Amino acid sequence: MIPPSPTVPSPYASRLAALPQEEHSVEVLGSSTHYWVYGPRDARVTLVAVHGFRGEHHGLEPVVAHLHDVRVIAPDLPGFGDSPALGGREHSTATYAEWLGAFLRALGLGDDVVILGHSFGSIVTSAALASGVKASKLILVNPIAAPALKGPRGIATRLAIFYFWLGAVLPERVGLGLLRNGVIVRLSTGSMIKSKSASLRRWINDQHDVYFSRFATRQVVLESFKASVSSDVSTYASRIHTPTLLIAADRDDITALPAQYELQKLFPNARLAVIEGVGHLIHYEKPAEAAAAIEGFLA
């Protein structure tokens, strides 16, 4: 599926355009993973960035655009963006964690690599490190710190599970129409945006209009959504001894700030940076602040 092109210019386009960029693919677990490389080849740090649920590599580009002397490798998760689904495998957290380890080995990346995960990517990367994947540092942006099926959002999460299940079992044309429904995508996006800037809101909505429905199959969406709500970073934190940075938002509706403080305590070695005035879309609304926190951590 060839996606439509964005219609709203990115406020970070000039910064991103100044970076060297490459596009590649590599065979991982019997499927082709597409990935993008940003920044100089001789950068002092190599960072692998894993995007969130229903996203793809474009979503983290605003943060990438604000980093200095960092080589960023940003793959599309299997089943999303340009990466096809994994044949014969459930797209579960365990599978994605296995994929990440295999992806790092396929690229010949050593233990000095830095790994970053946003939202669902925070679960995938944490599960990977807890299972033995090596990295010098771990960065989690908008980490999913608590179980989605519990607490005040439990009912909304169950309704979302029903929505994705319905999209998977209806006749294909109807199911795809439901999952890619523009009104539903806009409502979901609008509930996460905290910025009052009309131009920024238009750009974020346009980004999700273009990229939020680039999934391989309906089953992939259902399986990965179940993975995103069946575990969280707290499941793996105590087993991760890698120095970790949590970048949280004070208005995140997915995981409230108190849960982020509790999550920090579960890690043997973690620090917490809180960005104010933003919710679950730090990477879109406050990328400069996120990049500053990342660079301070890397230093």
Disulfide bonds with the S-S distance in Angstrom:
none
